[in-house]
């Protein structure tokens, strides 16, 4: 790290220390809840998907879902003119039926001197640094949310490049809380085939079928989350059939705005063959208050800056009955030669 970069880094750390209300960021410190929330908001700004779901602080490391939902309709009528008849208020939320448990999550970012030296040429050095760290954290939050299946005491990134062992994500939450809502196989054991001759003739039919697994009174704000492999294959097959018919191609492209009658999107870091039907406000990440810690050091032994961050997090599906999905690891699509891949 050259002299100019070192000076900018020193000034940046001093500014951070003032913001966090500590003497120095070179020693690990706890982040005050209000400041931690602001930091999380900044991280969320770098993810279009995280902006659409819930990121909530919780007091306890383990407890019951905060938002829950509605287990049945609330409206009724009672003829109070009859002896002994009176109106009865009913609590229809599912709080207490499902719970969460936060796990310590370390998000430690290294920045080689060559990168920070390059940033030192720009006036927004501190902003570039902060944005880089936040972007890495936001991406990891998405990865663990969709691919996480366990919270290992000692994670192995080489064996689990998608952070499968970092924390239990939304899919794993469902596998444990309401496994019937995660479809594991169709007619062929261990496989779910989407395409002509498969369990679902097309993506549209698959989404429609998943919607049927959600109680009618819960079908509010539903969206289809669709993996890139499924979207790519479906569009290629449909558009290929009308490639030489411009007018029909335009109509078909408009029809692809929905699947199974639902709007759809492909979140970043979503499984390529994933298919989930839920509402975005049904997905949450809980962060335990007073668990956020940080430390920023200059490590010349490795020629890099090291930014250590940690907090206790949990991925939660607020209302599991409103979440239905295919197990993405079991999804197969046509290989174009009469088989399935």
C-alpha positions in Angstrom: 0.0 0.0 0.0 1.6 3.3 -1.1 1.9 6.4 1.1 -1.2 8.1 -0.5 -3.4 5.1 0.0 -2.2 4.6 3.6 -3.1 8.2 4.4 -6.6 7.8 2.8 -7.1 4.6 4.7 -6.1 6.2 8.0 -8.5 9.0 7.4 -11.3 6.6 6.4 -10.8 4.5 9.6 -10.8 7.6 11.7 -14.1 8.7 10.1 -15.5 5.2 10.7 -14.4 5.3 14.3 -16.3 8.6 14.8 -19.4 7.1 13.2 -19.4 4.0 15.4 -18.4 6.0 18.5 -15.2 4.0 19.2 -11.6 5.0 19.7 -10.4 2.8 16.9 -11.8 0.3 14.4 -8.5 -1.6 14.5 -9.8 -3.5 17.6 -13.1 -5.5 17.4 -16.1 -3.4 18.6 -19.8 -3.9 19.0 -22.0 -1.8 16.8 -24.9 0.0 18.4 -28.3 -1.3 17.2 -29.3 1.9 15.6 -26.0 2.2 13.7 -26.2 -1.5 12.8 -29.6 -1.0 11.3 -28.3 1.8 9.2 -25.4 -0.4 8.0 -27.9 -3.2 7.1 -30.0 -0.7 5.2 -26.9 0.3 3.2 -26.2 -3.4 2.4 -29.8 -4.0 1.3 -29.5 -1.0 -1.1 -27.1 -3.1 -3.2 -29.5 -5.9 -3.7 -32.7 -5.5 -5.6 -34.1 -8.7 -4.1 -33.2 -8.0 -0.4 -35.0 -4.7 -0.8 -38.2 -6.6 -1.4 -38.2 -8.9 1.7 -38.0 -8.3 5.4 -34.8 -7.6 7.3 -35.7 -7.5 10.9 -34.0 -7.0 14.3 -34.8 -9.5 17.1 -33.9 -9.5 20.7 -33.6 -13.2 21.4 -31.2 -15.6 19.6 -34.1 -18.1 19.4 -37.8 -17.6 19.4 -41.1 -17.5 17.5 -41.7 -15.9 14.1 -42.4 -12.2 14.3 -44.7 -11.5 11.4 -46.5 -14.8 11.1 -49.7 -14.7 9.1 -53.3 -15.7 8.9 -54.2 -19.3 9.4 -57.9 -18.8 8.4 -60.4 -16.1 7.3 -61.4 -13.8 10.1 -64.9 -12.7 9.0 -68.1 -14.3 10.4 -71.6 -13.5 11.5 -73.5 -14.3 14.7 -77.2 -13.9 15.5 -76.8 -12.2 18.8 -80.6 -11.9 19.2 -80.7 -15.6 20.2 -80.2 -16.5 23.9 -76.6 -17.3 24.7 -75.2 -16.2 21.4 -72.5 -13.6 21.2 -69.8 -12.5 18.9 -66.4 -14.1 19.5 -63.1 -12.5 18.4 -60.7 -15.0 17.1 -56.9 -14.9 16.8 -56.0 -16.5 13.5 -52.3 -15.9 13.4 -49.8 -18.7 13.4 -47.4 -17.2 15.9 -45.8 -19.9 18.0 -46.3 -22.6 15.4 -43.0 -21.8 13.7 -39.8 -20.5 15.1 -36.3 -19.3 14.3 -32.7 -19.6 15.6 -30.0 -17.1 14.8 -26.5 -18.4 14.0 -23.3 -16.4 14.2 -22.3 -15.5 10.7 -18.8 -14.1 9.9 -18.5 -12.0 6.8 -14.8 -11.2 6.5 -13.6 -9.3 3.4 -10.0 -9.0 2.3 -8.9 -6.2 -0.1 -5.4 -6.6 -1.7 -3.2 -3.5 -1.6 -3.2 -3.3 -5.4 -7.0 -2.8 -5.4 -7.0 -0.1 -2.7 -4.1 1.6 -4.4 -6.1 1.8 -7.5 -9.1 3.3 -5.6 -6.8 5.9 -4.1 -6.8 7.7 -7.4 -10.4 8.6 -7.0 -12.0 11.2 -4.7 -14.6 8.8 -3.4 -12.1 6.3 -2.0 -14.0 5.7 1.2 -17.3 5.2 -0.6 -15.8 2.7 -3.1 -14.3 0.8 -0.2 -17.6 0.7 1.7 -19.6 -0.2 -1.4 -17.3 -3.1 -2.2 -17.6 -4.6 1.3 -21.4 -4.2 1.4 -21.8 -5.7 -2.0 -19.9 -8.8 -1.0 -22.1 -9.1 2.2 -25.3 -8.6 0.3 -24.4 -11.3 -2.3 -23.5 -13.8 0.5 -26.8 -13.1 2.2 -28.7 -14.1 -0.9 -26.5 -17.2 -1.5 -27.1 -18.5 2.0 -30.8 -17.7 1.8 -31.4 -19.9 -1.2 -28.7 -22.5 -0.9 -28.0 -22.9 2.8 -28.8 -26.3 4.3 -26.8 -26.3 7.5 -24.9 -24.1 10.0 -21.6 -25.9 10.3 -19.3 -25.0 13.2 -16.4 -24.9 10.7 -17.5 -24.0 7.2 -15.8 -25.4 4.1 -16.0 -23.0 1.2 -14.2 -25.4 -1.2 -16.8 -28.1 -0.6 -19.7 -25.7 -0.3 -19.0 -22.9 -2.8 -22.7 -21.6 -2.6 -22.4 -21.3 1.2 -24.5 -24.4 1.7 -23.0 -24.9 5.2 -23.2 -21.3 6.4 -26.8 -21.2 7.6 -30.2 -22.7 7.0 -31.8 -20.8 4.2 -35.5 -20.4 3.2 -35.6 -23.7 1.3 -34.1 -25.6 4.3 -36.5 -23.8 6.6 -39.4 -25.2 4.6 -37.8 -28.7 4.4 -37.9 -28.8 8.2 -41.0 -26.8 9.0 -43.4 -28.0 6.3 -41.7 -30.6 4.0 -44.9 -31.4 2.2 -44.6 -28.0 0.4 -41.3 -28.8 -1.2 -42.0 -31.2 -4.1 -39.2 -33.8 -4.3 -40.1 -36.0 -7.3 -42.7 -36.7 -10.0 -43.4 -40.0 -11.8 -39.7 -40.7 -12.1 -38.2 -41.4 -8.6 -35.8 -38.6 -7.6 -36.7 -36.3 -10.5 -39.0 -33.5 -11.4 -39.3 -33.1 -15.1 -40.4 -29.9 -16.8 -41.0 -30.1 -20.5 -42.9 -32.1 -23.1 -43.5 -35.6 -21.8 -42.5 -34.6 -18.3 -44.3 -34.1 -15.0 -45.1 -30.6 -16.2 -45.5 -29.9 -19.9 -44.1 -26.4 -19.5 -43.2 -23.8 -16.9 -46.6 -22.2 -17.0 -48.2 -25.4 -15.9 -45.7 -26.0 -13.2 -46.3 -22.6 -11.6 -50.1 -23.1 -11.8 -49.8 -26.4 -10.0 -47.7 -24.9 -7.2 -50.3 -22.2 -6.7 -52.9 -24.9 -6.0 -50.8 -25.9 -3.0 -51.5 -22.6 -1.3 -54.8 -22.0 0.5 -57.0 -19.7 -1.5 -57.3 -17.0 1.2 -53.5 -16.8 1.3 -53.1 -16.2 -2.5 -52.4 -12.5 -2.0 -49.3 -10.9 -3.5 -48.0 -14.2 -4.9 -45.0 -14.1 -7.2 -43.2 -16.9 -9.1 -39.4 -17.0 -8.5 -37.9 -18.8 -11.4 -34.4 -19.9 -12.1 -32.4 -18.8 -15.1 -32.1 -22.3 -16.6 -35.9 -22.7 -16.6 -36.6 -19.3 -18.0 -34.0 -19.7 -20.7 -35.2 -23.1 -21.8 -38.8 -22.1 -21.8 -38.3 -18.9 -23.8 -36.1 -20.6 -26.3 -38.7 -23.4 -26.9 -41.6 -21.0 -27.2 -40.0 -18.3 -29.2 -38.3 -20.8 -31.5 -41.7 -22.0 -32.5 -42.7 -18.6 -33.9 -39.3 -17.3 -35.0 -40.6 -16.7 -38.5 -43.9 -15.1 -37.4 -43.1 -11.5 -36.1 -46.7 -10.8 -35.1 -47.1 -14.0 -33.1 -43.7 -13.5 -31.6 -44.8 -10.1 -30.1 -47.9 -11.7 -28.7 -45.9 -14.5 -27.2 -43.4 -12.2 -25.6 -46.3 -10.3 -23.9 -47.7 -13.6 -22.7 -44.4 -14.5 -21.1 -44.9 -11.5 -18.7 -46.6 -14.0 -16.3 -46.3 -17.7 -15.5 -49.3 -19.6 -14.1 -51.1 -16.2 -13.9 -48.4 -14.8 -11.6 -45.8 -12.1 -12.2 -42.3 -13.6 -12.0 -38.7 -12.7 -11.4 -35.3 -14.3 -11.2 -33.5 -13.0 -8.0 -29.7 -12.8 -8.1 -28.0 -15.9 -6.7 -31.3 -17.8 -7.1 -30.8 -21.5 -8.0 -30.7 -21.9 -11.8 -33.4 -24.6 -11.7 -35.3 -23.2 -8.7 -39.1 -22.6 -8.8 -40.8 -21.0 -5.8 -44.3 -19.6 -5.4 -44.8 -17.3 -2.4 -45.1 -13.6 -1.6 -42.0 -11.6 -1.1 -43.1 -10.3 2.3 -43.2 -13.9 3.4 -39.4 -14.1 3.4 -37.4 -12.6 6.2 -33.8 -12.4 7.6 -33.7 -11.9 11.3 -30.6 -10.2 12.9 -30.2 -10.4 16.7 -29.7 -7.0 18.3 -26.3 -6.3 19.9 -24.7 -9.1 17.9 -23.2 -7.0 15.1 -19.4 -6.6 15.5 -16.7 -5.2 13.2 -12.9 -4.7 13.0 -10.8 -3.2 10.2 -7.1 -3.9 10.1 -4.1 -3.4 7.8 -2.3 -6.7 7.5 1.1 -6.2 5.8 1.9 -9.9 6.3 -0.6 -10.6 3.5 -0.4 -7.3 1.7 -4.1 -6.6 2.2 -6.8 -4.7 4.2 -9.0 -7.0 6.2 -12.6 -6.0 7.2 -14.1 -8.4 9.8 -17.9 -8.4 10.2 -20.2 -10.7 12.2 -23.8 -10.9 13.4 -26.3 -13.6 14.5 -28.7 -14.2 11.6 -31.7 -16.5 10.8 -33.6 -17.0 7.6 -37.3 -17.3 8.1 -40.4 -18.1 6.1 -43.0 -16.3 8.1 -46.0 -18.3 6.8 -44.8 -21.7 5.5 -48.3 -22.6 4.2 -47.8 -19.7 1.7 -44.6 -21.1 0.3 -44.5 -24.0 -2.2 -41.5 -25.0 -4.3 -39.8 -27.6 -6.4 -36.6 -29.0 -4.9 -34.2 -27.4 -7.4 -31.7 -30.2 -7.2 -34.2 -32.7 -8.6 -35.4 -30.6 -11.6 -34.7 -32.0 -15.0 -35.2 -30.4 -18.4 -35.1 -31.9 -21.9 -31.6 -32.4 -23.4 -32.9 -32.0 -27.0 -32.1 -35.7 -27.8 -35.1 -37.3 -26.2 -33.5 -37.5 -22.7 -33.4 -35.4 -19.6 -30.6 -33.5 -18.0 
